[in-house]
Amino acid sequence: MQNILTPKHSTYTVSLCFDGAAAQRLVDAQKRLAQICGNNFLIEHSVPPHVTLGAFHAEPGALPKLQKAFDGFAQAARGVLGERGFDLEFAGADSFLDKVVFLAAKKDSPSFVSLKTLNEILHQKFLPLFEAGSNKNYLPERWLPHAALAVKLRPDQFKKCVAFLAHASDCSAPLLGPASDFVLPQSSRVAALSLALCKPYTELCRAAF
């Protein structure tokens, strides 16, 4: 496990990361949407494809405690999932607040049960030590697991993404033009856990399954 010094920021995330092939397919989808709408925030800021399990506030001086808690969570996660990770099934594209387009986890799948279990274990371990992130959206009762495809979209960019994805997913219509070879992943292999600083995105350490 590799650790680095963190800048003076206080919001950290714990996320699930995908294996190399799965991550590349998601990056390809992000790049295509960036070409369509003109927003390449995820690519420009080198944010790898991931599913955030939780967001927490901590002072920079608390980083050793944060990393220790992350190590304990990683050990607990391996106890639940084993040492080989799992395949996360997706239900298709969805959106938040006309600003974010994402792949939603499939709710009626075994992988969704695994996600919910990991989210609950993480918060059991972290909330006694750290404050939940400001928007509280990762708390177990509010969390909607997803992998972002485009974020911080303006209204015009959002409309372009939604129109493109609707055409790409319409099985009754032939795919033409920019959507002709576009395919969203139906599942992706989860291979590791990551602890990262939010702004700017900086991975601090990673634990493989």
N, C-alpha and C positions, 0 to 999 in steps of 0.2 A: 504494500500500500504506500502510495507516494503522497506526501503532504507538502504544501507550499504555504508561504506567508500570505495572509489575506489583507487587502486594503481595508480602510476604515469604513466598512459597511456593516449593516446589522441584520439583513434578511438573508436567510439560508434556506435551501430546499433539499429534500431527500427525494430522489427520483429513481425510477426503473429505466435502464438503458437497454438497447437492443444489440443483437450481435451484428457483425460487420455487414453481412448481406442484407439483413432486414433494415438496418440503419440506412444503407445506401439507397434502397428502394424508397424509403421515406424522404430522404434528401432529394432524390430525383423528383418526387411529387412536389416538394417545397419549391424547387427551382422552377418547375413548370408553372406553378401558380404565380411565382414571382414574375415570370415573363409575361403572364397574362394580365396581371393587375398592376405591375410596376412597383410592388412593395417587396423588398428582399431583406427585411429586418432579420429574420432567423439566420439567413445565409451570411449576411454582412457581419453579424455579431457572433458567428461561429457557435450557435446554440445547437447542440446535437439533438436528434430526435429522442424524445423521452416521454415518460408519463410521470408527472409529479405526484408523489404520495403525500407530501406535507410541506408546509412553509412555516418557518419559525424565526422569531427575532432573538438575537443574542449579541452581546457586546463583543468586540474583537478580542478582548482579553479572555473571553469564555471559549475560545476556539478549541483548546485541549479538551475541555469538558464536552463540547459538541462532538468532537471526533470520537471520544470515548463512548458517548451515547450511540453514535452511528455504528461503531464496531459491535456494540451489544445488540443493536437492532439487526445488523447483518447476520449475526449468529442466530438470532431468533428466526429470521426469515429463512435461512437455510434449513432450520429445523422443520419449518412448515412445508417448504417447497422441495427440499432435497438439494443436491449439488449440481443440478443440470438446468436450472431455470424452467421456463414454461413458454408455451405458445399463446400469445395474447390474441384473441379473436376480435375483429372489428365489425361494427354494424354498418359502417359507411360514414360519409361526411355529415357534419352538423356545424352549428355556429353558436357563438356567445355574443349577445349585445351588438350585433352588426359590426363587430370589430375583430373577431377571431374566428377562423375556420379550422376545424379539427377533425380527426378520425375518432369516433366514439367507440368505446369498448362495448362489445356485445353483451347485453345484460343477461340473456338466458344461456350463458356458457359457463363451463367449469372455471375458465380463466377469470371471469368476473368475480366469482367467489374468492379466488386467490387474491385478487386485487383488494377486495373489501377487507379480507383478513389482514393483509399487510398494512393497509391504511389504519386499521384499528390498533394493531400491535404497535405501530410507530407512534401513534398519539398517546397510547398508554405509557410508553417509555419516555416521550419527549415533553409532554405537557406539564409533568411535575417539575421539570427543569427549565423549560423555555416557554416564552409566550408565543401563542399561535400567530401566524401572519395576519396582517391588518385586515384583509377582506374576509377572513375566516372560511373561505370557500373550500378548504381542504379538510375541514373537520368532518369526521365520519358521517354525521347527519346531513351534510350539505354537499359532499364531494361527488363530482361527476368525472370519472376517470377518462382521460383523453390524451391523444398525441397531436400537438399543434401542427398545422400545415401552413398557416399564415396568421400573423398577429399585428396589432396596432394598425388595422386597416382604416383608411378613410372611407366615407360612404360610397364614393365612386369605385374604389378598389374592391370593397366588399361585394358590390353588385356584380362586378366582372368575375370575381371568384365563384360566386354562387351560380351565375349563369353558365360558366364553364363546367362546373362540377355537375350541374343538373343535366347538361347535354351529354357529358361523358358517362353518366350513370343511366341514361335512358336506353334501355335494351331494345325498345321498339323503333328507335331511330338509328340510321347508319351514322357512324362517327366520321365526321369530315373536318378538314382544316386542322387547327391546332389540337383538337381533342382526339384525332384519329388513332394515336398510339398511346393514349393515356389510360393507365390502369391503376386504381388504388389498391394497396395490399389488403387482403382479406384477413391476414394474420401476420404477426411478426414475433420472432423469437426474443424473449426477454433473457438477457444474459448476465446482468450486473445491476448493482445498486450504486448510486452516486450521491455524494454530498457536495453541494455547490453553493457558491456565493451568487446572489441574484444579480446585482448591478455593480459593475459589469459582470456578465456571466463568466464565472471562473470555477472550474471543477477543482475541489480541494482534495478529495480522495475517492476511491472506487473499490468496491468489493464484488468480486465475481462469484457467481453461483457455481 
